[in-house]
Amino acid sequence: MRLLIVGALEGQLSTATKMAMDGGAKVAHAPSTEIALAALRAGRGADLLLVDVMMDIAGLIAGLEAERIAIPVVACGIETNAAAAVNAIRAGAKEYIPLPPDAELIAAVIAAVARDSSEFLYRDPAMDRVVRMAEQIAGSDASILITGESGTGKEVIAKHVHARSKRAGKPFISVNCAAIPEALLESELFGHEKGAFTGAIARRIGKFEEASGGTLLLDEISEMDVRLQAKLLRAIQERIIDRVGGTKPVPVDIRILATSNRNLNEAVREGSFREDLLFRLNVVNLKLPPLRDRPGDIVALSEHFVAKYAKANGLPPRALSAEARDALLKAPWPGNVRELENTLHRAVLLSPGDIIGPDAIVLPDGMGLIEAASASTLSAQLAQTAQTMSAALVGRTVADVERDLILDTLDHTLGNRTHAANILGISIRTLRNKLNQYSDEGTNVPDPGERRSVA
């Protein structure tokens, strides 16, 4: 955990923060918000800012947003300064810590605001195989492509790999390629020099330089524009980058991890992803199975989320009933672990007692989990039926299909020509002409009140 203390709080906070994190926090100091922003631009990153409540927190947060630096801010000040605390929260601070500091309070706030999202829980053999492979290759510097549906835990396993690598003590920097506009992503990755473009008020160190010595995660890399992929390929191959507007290359020492919820081989065929970049990234592929294929994880994760959100909401411990577990196992979970977590959070709040039954487990639209599972099964059956029917038509002529449709409809109406024509949406004259044609071709056409004879 990297903490940056902003303002004249160094003496009061340094010891307490280190105690709160059992010595695991790296604490840096900046006497002003301007110096703090300059340090962040220079690549001296932080996971959390602890800021004197009397400073211009609104200006600091605006500066962070302008520079697209996503770091939570916690205000700190004397207990009696309630108005300043309220103003800080309104300005965008996530929390307020009263001074003099209490190590346990700081630990709780840090856990709540900037908790490490790498908590990794799995029980299913399918996931165990992936984790074993991840741990086997974690010690190398090989690039890893992590694939899987949205919400399966791609970023979590990326952090797991970093934590078990020889770079574990260095930064882990993540960039969401889908969340940053194309025009800004190059600057975000490689940095820029002052005046490189409108709004570049100072030199900004990019994520490649910030991650130097550690690991850089390129999240949802399939969304990166193909023109930027060429520059990325050079950076990965040569470990050299060029800042936007820069005049000389900058060496970097990083390990690259990338994630995608799309099939990149298909993207290569479509021309939206470079094949040489895919080869460079995909030294090892960790493919995460969807949650519906990891039944052993569903119950374990569900119990974890129930305990977590009961505690977070100040509720007594809750437990899942056997019926609730069965319903969770039968659900399709298109949103995977992310959807499961939200659903269990909702169930903890909606459950009238300490036992969570299936009735308390509902989706955002109010549909119960059992109904959703049934609807999903029915949809799958209908899709399979439609696919089978479509396959049966392949290789047949339109005339053959039309003849069978007309004769089957006539069977359905027991030979009633008028009724059959209405169902088919054609005139009675057209129907009679068709039937005369079929009869001349030797096809058995039923008389009124009859069905076709089956040989």
HELIX and SHEET records of a PDB file:
HELIX    1   1 GLU A   10  ALA A   20  1                                  11    
HELIX    2   2 THR A   33  ARG A   41  1                                   9    
HELIX    3   3 ILE A   57  ALA A   66  1                                  10    
HELIX    4   4 ALA A   82  ALA A   91  1                                  10    
HELIX    5   5 ALA A  103  ALA A  114  1                                  12    
HELIX    6   6 PRO A  125  ILE A  137  1                                  13    
HELIX    7   7 LYS A  154  ALA A  163  1                                  10    
HELIX    8   8 GLU A  182  PHE A  190  1                                   9    
HELIX    9   9 LYS A  207  GLU A  210  1                                   4    
HELIX   10  10 ILE A  221  GLU A  223  5                                   3    
HELIX   11  11 VAL A  226  GLU A  238  1                                  13    
HELIX   12  12 LEU A  264  GLU A  270  1                                   7    
HELIX   13  13 GLU A  275  LEU A  281  1                                   7    
HELIX   14  14 LEU A  291  ASP A  293  5                                   3    
HELIX   15  15 PRO A  295  ALA A  312  1                                  18    
HELIX   16  16 ALA A  322  LYS A  330  1                                   9    
HELIX   17  17 ASN A  336  LEU A  350  1                                  15    
HELIX   18  18 PRO A  358  ALA A  360  5                                   3    
HELIX   19  19 LEU A  369  LEU A  393  1                                  25    
HELIX   20  20 VAL A  398  HIS A  412  1                                  15    
HELIX   21  21 ARG A  417  LEU A  424  1                                   8    
HELIX   22  22 ILE A  428  ASP A  440  1                                  13    
SHEET    1   A 5 LYS A  26  ALA A  30  0                                        
SHEET    2   A 5 ARG A   2  VAL A   6  1                                        
SHEET    3   A 5 LEU A  48  ASP A  52  1                                        
SHEET    4   A 5 VAL A  73  ILE A  78  1                                        
SHEET    5   A 5 GLU A  95  LEU A  99  1                                        
SHEET    1   B 5 PHE A 172  ASN A 176  0                                        
SHEET    2   B 5 THR A 215  ASP A 219  1                                        
SHEET    3   B 5 ARG A 255  SER A 260  1                                        
SHEET    4   B 5 ILE A 144  THR A 147  1                                        
SHEET    5   B 5 VAL A 284  LYS A 287  1                                        
SHEET    1   C 2 ILE A 240  ILE A 241  0                                        
SHEET    2   C 2 VAL A 250  PRO A 251 -1                                        
SHEET    1   D 2 ALA A 319  LEU A 320  0                                        
SHEET    2   D 2 ILE A 355  ILE A 356  1                                        
END                                                                             
